[in-house]
Each structure stands twice: as C-alpha cells, then as structure tokens.
Amino acid sequence: MIGRHMIELPVRDPCDLCEVAAREERWAIIEEGEHTLTVINPWQFEVGQCCVITRRHVATLLDLTGEEGAAVMHYAKRLAEALVSSFRPLGILTFQNNGVYSGQETPHFHFHVVPRQPGSDWGIGPPQLATFDGAGRKRGTAHDPSGDAQRRERVQAPARQLAETAALIRSNLPG
C-alpha cells in the first residue's frame, strides 16, 4: 500500500493499534491524552519498552496534525522521565519508522520510547543498535532475520507482567 506521501506502507487489516485505541485489544495503557495513548509494548525487547500512539488512525509522521505531533512529544517526554525513575537505564532510545523501508510494521503512527540496558535481546531492533555492545548484533554485520520469530516469542511478556510494569511506570510519571 502506498500512502498519500508516496511512501510504501505495511498492510495490517485490521489495524492492531486502532484496536488498542478502541480498547478492543488489551495492551496495558500507561497514560491517556486527547490525541494519544501511551502503552507498554507486549514485546519487551527491553524491560519497560513503550510506545506513544495516536488515537486517530494515521500512518506516518507526515500525516500528523500539529496538535498530534505536539501531544506525541509531550507524552514521550513524560514517559522518558518515568522510565528513568523506574529503571535507571543507561540511556533512552526514541524512534519512529515511516514506511516499510524504514522498518515500519504497522500502518499506524507510533513513537517508541525505550529504556536501554546492557545485554538486551533486541536483535531485530533499529539499525543504530548495531553498535551497542550486547545488543544482539555485531558491528558491521547485516541483520539475519532467520531467528526473528523465535526472538519475538521469547520476549512476548505475559499480561500480568505487562500490567505490573505499566503500574510501575505510571507511578513514576511526573506530577
């Protein structure tokens, strides 16, 4: 599928993030805003990995209104502060993919906010992690997708663990 900005988009029907926004899919919600939901990712490549998603179905950054873009950054910053308090990470990774050639898997805008720790299981993560020691990929090597399904299965967190992690993050949101 090609978006209105001529970027090839992934196809998912129904859209799993629209189901989250409609509360039909049970992702643990950390915080709600007028234009966004902050949710914990069910695939915990890093403990505490979250996304800020738009309530409105839009595919890419190019499709956001100014209000939506401002809301995403507002809630991403609040989330990053809570993640630092909750997990004392080495760093906070933020990223957002636009189109299949950037690694976008769901055609619904979502902004990742991830606490980074040593020894993660993020072998299928963003290419900039190729140089992070212990990130599951050696510097200068291409990603081998043959183990992706097993890795996703290994990091899919049980609902109870997600709820507990979401509660911890929520308790550390800035006042």
VOGU-3710 file (C-alpha; in Angstrom, 3 decimals, decimal comma):
1> migrhmielp> 0,000/0,000/0,000  1,348/3,452/-0,885  0,479/6,341/1,454  -0,509/9,781/0,258  3,140/10,834/0,569  4,302/8,088/-1,831  5,844/6,031/0,961  5,183/2,299/0,807  3,266/1,306/3,916  2,877/-2,063/5,599
11> vrdpcdlcev> -0,540/-3,710/5,405  -2,381/-4,833/8,538  -6,095/-5,361/8,413  -7,466/-4,826/10,928  -5,024/-2,268/12,311  -3,802/-3,608/15,653  -3,131/-0,124/17,059  -6,639/1,062/16,144  -7,861/-1,905/18,177  -5,703/-0,718/21,094
21> aareerwaii> -7,127/2,808/20,806  -10,666/1,396/20,700  -9,847/-0,754/23,755  -10,618/-3,896/21,770  -7,025/-5,083/22,140  -5,791/-5,311/25,727  -2,420/-3,588/25,792  -1,540/-2,110/29,163  -2,270/1,610/28,961  0,013/3,873/30,962
31> eegehtltvi> -1,484/7,264/30,192  -4,225/8,756/28,033  -4,312/12,114/26,303  -6,783/13,778/23,973  -4,767/12,772/20,893  -2,617/9,921/22,199  -2,357/6,781/24,286  0,857/5,737/25,993  1,100/1,952/26,065  3,575/-0,701/27,065
41> npwqfevgqc> 4,733/-2,829/24,159  3,750/-6,508/24,578  7,132/-7,441/23,069  9,604/-6,436/25,752  12,908/-6,469/23,877  13,846/-4,099/26,696  12,001/-4,157/30,023  9,823/-1,065/30,022  9,680/-0,647/26,237  6,685/1,592/25,440
51> cvitrrhvat> 5,023/3,489/22,598  3,022/6,672/22,312  0,334/6,048/19,695  -2,163/8,375/18,056  -5,843/7,851/18,726  -6,592/8,808/15,128  -5,500/6,309/12,501  -2,666/7,956/10,596  0,179/6,015/9,054  3,250/8,244/9,341
61> lldltgeega> 4,787/11,346/10,847  3,892/13,127/7,616  0,187/12,600/8,349  0,096/14,085/11,872  -1,570/17,392/12,637  0,480/19,942/14,564  -1,591/19,234/17,675  -0,985/15,486/17,379  2,754/15,967/16,865  2,996/18,233/19,918
71> avmhyakrla> 0,977/15,765/22,005  3,200/12,843/20,971  6,344/14,705/22,069  4,720/15,909/25,302  3,741/12,374/26,314  7,026/10,855/25,086  8,959/13,242/27,344  6,762/12,410/30,345  7,255/8,718/29,614  11,036/9,076/29,296
81> ealvssfrpl> 11,151/10,776/32,694  9,106/7,950/34,234  11,321/5,299/32,600  14,462/6,916/34,041  12,893/6,926/37,514  11,566/3,367/37,137  14,559/1,567/35,619  17,680/3,763/35,924  18,629/2,904/32,301  21,935/3,610/30,578
91> giltfqnngv> 20,017/5,688/28,053  16,614/6,326/26,482  16,124/5,334/22,851  13,352/7,086/20,918  12,473/6,254/17,342  9,649/6,210/14,840  9,543/4,449/11,448  7,812/5,760/8,312  7,235/3,186/5,585  8,286/-0,406/5,087
101> ysgqetphfh> 11,810/0,586/4,034  12,369/2,216/7,414  11,199/-0,887/9,269  7,580/0,177/9,918  5,479/-2,931/10,580  2,110/-1,390/11,492  0,491/1,322/9,342  -0,457/3,411/12,389  1,767/6,147/13,841  3,606/5,056/16,973
111> fhvvprqpgs> 6,633/6,601/18,684  8,880/4,205/20,609  10,380/5,206/23,964  12,754/2,537/25,243  14,967/2,338/28,341  18,294/0,828/27,205  20,145/-1,638/29,388  23,224/-3,772/28,705  22,685/-7,220/27,194  19,314/-6,592/25,564
121> dwgigppqla> 17,535/-9,092/23,333  16,999/-6,542/20,587  18,433/-8,337/17,585  15,652/-7,060/15,290  15,678/-3,516/16,588  16,678/-0,340/14,814  19,934/-0,410/12,853  21,561/2,178/15,121  21,692/-0,521/17,792  24,201/-2,486/15,738
131> tfdgagrkrg> 26,986/-0,660/17,592  25,587/-1,096/21,107  27,611/-3,714/22,997  25,485/-6,732/23,795  22,545/-5,619/21,640  22,453/-8,894/19,781  24,196/-7,766/16,593  27,905/-7,426/15,827  29,198/-4,151/14,394  29,251/-4,158/10,594
141> tahdpsgdaq> 27,120/-7,267/10,111  23,752/-7,373/8,385  20,700/-8,492/10,331  19,850/-12,165/9,823  16,036/-12,428/10,122  16,005/-16,227/10,490  15,629/-16,056/14,284  13,116/-13,189/14,441  10,023/-15,322/15,106  11,705/-17,161/17,975
151> rrervqapar> 13,060/-13,898/19,417  9,595/-12,296/19,293  8,108/-15,319/21,041  10,811/-15,181/23,715  10,207/-11,509/24,513  6,389/-11,505/24,420  5,559/-10,682/28,008  2,624/-12,209/29,890  -0,316/-9,855/30,581  0,366/-9,843/34,336
161> qlaetaalir> 3,993/-8,784/33,844  2,899/-6,029/31,430  0,317/-4,762/33,918  2,903/-4,704/36,734  5,467/-2,907/34,578  2,847/-0,406/33,384  1,822/0,263/37,006  5,452/0,912/37,978  5,930/3,338/35,087  2,591/5,049/35,806
171> snlpg> 3,622/5,529/39,453  6,726/7,392/38,279  5,059/9,770/35,808  5,908/13,384/36,654  3,180/15,191/38,627
//
